Amino acid sequence: MNSSHKQQWCGPCKFLSPILEKLKEEGLIKLLKEDLDKNRALGERYNVTAIPTLIFFNNGELLNHPIEVQGQLLVRNGLMVGAAGEPILRQIISKM
């Protein structure tokens, strides 16, 4: 996900940030944010083509199985593009 610089203009980032912070405070996730304008190589490494993009890792490894929620593929090759509400993110986490 992108840094606070991006959050100034990125509506989905403003929506996602408090949800992700809450999940982090609950100990459900570790959260790292990256400004891809300053670190383009990282975005290229993980094929990030849109902001925000959530990249899921499990035990330090890129998540290698797809995750569907309510019949919709939301995470493929560790990547989820776009914003999802807290209930959807909790379901994704539970399927990791």
C-alpha positions as CSV (number, residue, x, y, z in Angstrom):
1,M,0.0,0.0,0.0
2,N,1.2,3.5,-0.5
3,S,2.4,6.1,2.0
4,S,0.6,9.0,3.6
5,H,1.7,11.1,0.6
6,K,-0.6,9.1,-1.6
7,Q,-3.4,9.1,0.9
8,Q,-3.8,12.8,0.4
9,W,-5.3,12.1,-3.0
10,C,-6.1,8.4,-3.1
11,G,-9.7,7.8,-1.9
12,P,-9.4,4.0,-1.6
13,C,-6.2,4.5,0.4
14,K,-8.1,6.8,2.8
15,F,-10.8,4.2,3.1
16,L,-8.4,1.2,3.6
17,S,-5.8,2.8,5.9
18,P,-7.9,2.8,9.1
19,I,-9.2,-0.7,8.5
20,L,-5.7,-2.0,8.0
21,E,-4.5,-0.2,11.1
22,K,-7.3,-1.7,13.2
23,L,-6.4,-5.2,12.0
24,K,-2.8,-4.5,12.8
25,E,-3.7,-3.3,16.3
26,E,-5.7,-6.5,16.8
27,G,-2.5,-8.5,15.9
28,L,-4.2,-10.1,12.9
29,I,-1.7,-8.7,10.4
30,K,1.7,-7.0,10.1
31,L,1.4,-3.9,8.0
32,L,4.0,-2.3,5.8
33,K,3.3,0.7,3.6
34,E,5.4,1.7,0.7
35,D,5.4,4.8,-1.6
36,L,5.9,3.3,-5.0
37,D,6.8,6.7,-6.5
38,K,9.9,6.4,-4.4
39,N,10.4,2.7,-4.8
40,R,9.4,1.7,-8.3
41,A,11.6,-1.4,-8.3
42,L,9.5,-2.9,-5.5
43,G,6.3,-2.2,-7.5
44,E,7.8,-3.8,-10.5
45,R,9.0,-6.8,-8.5
46,Y,5.5,-7.6,-7.4
47,N,3.7,-6.5,-10.7
48,V,1.8,-3.7,-9.0
49,T,-0.2,-2.0,-11.7
50,A,-2.8,0.0,-9.6
51,I,-2.9,1.8,-6.3
52,P,-3.9,0.7,-3.7
53,T,-2.6,-2.9,-4.0
54,L,-2.4,-5.2,-1.0
55,I,0.2,-7.8,-1.2
56,F,-0.3,-10.8,1.2
57,F,2.6,-12.8,2.7
58,N,2.3,-15.8,5.0
59,N,5.3,-16.6,7.1
60,G,7.5,-14.3,5.0
61,E,6.5,-16.0,1.7
62,L,4.3,-14.4,-1.0
63,L,0.9,-16.0,-0.6
64,N,0.8,-18.7,-3.3
65,H,-2.9,-19.8,-3.4
66,P,-5.9,-17.9,-4.7
67,I,-8.5,-16.6,-2.3
68,E,-12.2,-16.3,-3.2
69,V,-14.8,-14.5,-1.0
70,Q,-18.4,-15.0,-1.8
71,G,-17.5,-16.6,-5.1
72,Q,-15.3,-13.8,-6.3
73,L,-11.6,-14.2,-6.8
74,L,-10.0,-11.4,-4.7
75,V,-6.4,-12.5,-4.2
76,R,-4.2,-14.0,-6.9
77,N,-0.5,-14.5,-6.7
78,G,-0.6,-12.7,-3.4
79,L,-2.1,-9.5,-4.9
80,M,-5.4,-7.8,-4.2
81,V,-6.0,-4.7,-6.2
82,G,-8.5,-2.1,-4.9
83,A,-10.3,-1.5,-1.7
84,A,-12.4,-3.9,0.3
85,G,-14.3,-3.4,3.6
86,E,-13.3,-4.8,6.9
87,P,-15.6,-7.9,6.6
88,I,-14.0,-8.9,3.3
89,L,-10.5,-8.3,4.6
90,R,-11.2,-10.5,7.7
91,Q,-12.4,-13.3,5.4
92,I,-9.2,-13.1,3.3
93,I,-7.1,-13.2,6.4
94,S,-9.0,-16.2,7.7
95,K,-8.3,-18.1,4.4
96,M,-4.6,-17.4,4.4
